[in-house]
Amino acid sequence: MAQKVNFSDFELYQNEDDVLVHWNIDSGATCNGIGILRSIDDTLHFIEVGYIPGICGNSTSSTPYNFSDNNPELNKTNYYKIRMGFSQFSEIKSINLSHIKPNELLLLPNPSHDYCDIKFNNDKHESLSIEITNEKGQQVMIINDLKQNSYKLNVSFLKPGTYNVLLVNNNEKLAQNRLVVTP
């Protein structure tokens, strides 16, 4: 019978456009090889994105491991799990990897009916505005003095339809995207 491997501190971190996968194998446990698996859809169809060969773990002390996934799916939820040996798996962890280029506006989820996260690149922490207009070009909302990289927008009061979302700095349009509001 295979030895049970105990995990601890299984965490995911965004490092620019990469995902750092970190975990520990607790003392007393060893295994033969470690597979790092990733899925990008909620059906959780995993593929191996990395492998650490050889004996893993240590019989006398906890052993930390790190793996850097250099090709995760950007602006999507990435799911990870660790395979120890041939048959034991860790729990599944997820990370929403955000990569917003300058002059890009990301709306999640879109379509939306209650809240929408508006993400944008504001690394200089400038005072930006978000302007929202309806299909007729009429302004329905403006949010001023945003110095962060995101804003959680309550869209529940907006009528169902398509809206134009503009990111503005001193009357200069930096980025725009369409938001669909559903009932």
N, C-alpha and C positions, 0 to 999 in steps of 0.2 A: 504494500500500500504506500502511495506517495505521501511524503511529509507535507503537512499543511504549512504554507508560508503566510506569515502575518505581516500586513502592510500598516504603515502609519504615515501621516503627513503627506498624503497624496494630494498635490496641489498643481494648478495650472496658472501660468503667468504670461501676460503679453509682454514681449520684448521687441518693440518696433513692429515689424511684420512677421515675427516668429512667435511660436508658442514654446515656452520652457515648461517641460513636464518634470516634476520633482516628486520623489517618494522615498521612503525608507523601508528596508526589510528588517524586521525586528530580530534581535539576537536569538540564536538557537535554530534558525531556519536557513536552509539552503535550497537552491533549485538549479536546474540546468538550462540556462539561457533565459533572457527576458525579451518579450516582444512588446512593442509599443504600437497600439492600434488606434485608428481614427475613423470617425464617420462624420459626414456632413449633412446627413438628413435624419429626420426623426424616425425613420424605420430602423435606424441603428445597424446598418450594413457596414461592418468594420473592415478596413484594409490595414495591413501591416505597413507602418511608415518608418519603423526603426527596429533594430534588433541588437541586443548586447549578448554576445556569445559567452559560453563558459559557465563555470560555477558562480552562482550569485548568492549573496548573503554571507553570513559569518556565524559560526556556532557560539562565539563569545561576546559579540557586540553588535549593536544596530549599525546597518550599513546604508548610507545615503546614496541615491542615484539621481542623475539628471539626464535629460535628453532634450535636444532642441529640434523642434519640427520647423524646418526652414521653408516648407511649402504648404502652410495651412490655407484654407479657403478664407479670403478676406471678406469682411462685412457679412459673415454668416456665423451661425453657431457651429462650432467644432466640438465633437464628442470624443473623449479619449477613455481607454482602459488599458491596463497592463496585464499581459499574459506571463505568468511565471511557469517555466518549464513547458509542459505540453497541454496542461488541462486546467490549471487554476487561474482565475481572473480576479482582478480588483473590481471595485465598484466603478460605475461610469461617472465621469466628471465632464462638465461642459464649460466652454468659454466662448463668448461672443467677441470675435476678433474685429475690432474697428480700425479701419484704415481710411482716412478721409484725406484726399488730395486737396491742395489749395484750389479754391474756386469750385468746390464740390459740396453738395448738400445732401445728406443721407436722412431719409424719413423711415422710421421703423415703429410699428408695422405700417405698411401702406398696401392696401386700404386699412383704414382705422375707423373705430366707432366711439372710442372713449379717450384714450391718450395716445399720443404719438411722440416718440423721442426724435428730436431734430438734432442731428450731429453735424458738426462743421469743424474746419481747421481754423483755430484762433490761437496759435502758439505764441503770438505776440501780445495776447490779452488786451486787444484793442476794444474799444467800446463800439459794439455792433448792434444792429437792429434787425428784427425779423418782421417783414410785412407780409400779410396774408390778404389776398384778393380773391373775389369770387369769379365765376365764369364771365361776368359782365365787366370785369376789371375794377369793380368797386372794392375799396379797402374795407375789410371786415375786422381787422385786428392789427395792432402794431405792438411789438415788445421792444423796448429800448434798453440801452446800457447793459448789454450782455458782454461779459468779459471772459466767460468760460467757453468750453468747446461743445456744449450741448444745452438743450432746453427741453423740458418735458411739457408738451403742449396739451391742454385739455381741449379736445375737439367735440365733446359730447353736446355742447350747445349749438354747434354749427349744423345747418341743414344738410342732409345728404347731397352730395355733389362733388365736383372737382374744384380744387382751389390751387392757386399759384402761391408758392412760398418763396419769398425773396430774402436773401441775406444781404444786408446793406451796411456800408461804412461811409459816413458823411455823404449821403446821396449817391454813392457809387455802388452799382449792383455788383456784388462779388460772386454770387451763385444763386441758382434757382432750381426748383423742382416742383412737380405736380403732386398734390395730395388728394387722395380720394377718400371722402368721408361717407361711411355707410350707416344705415339705420341701426 
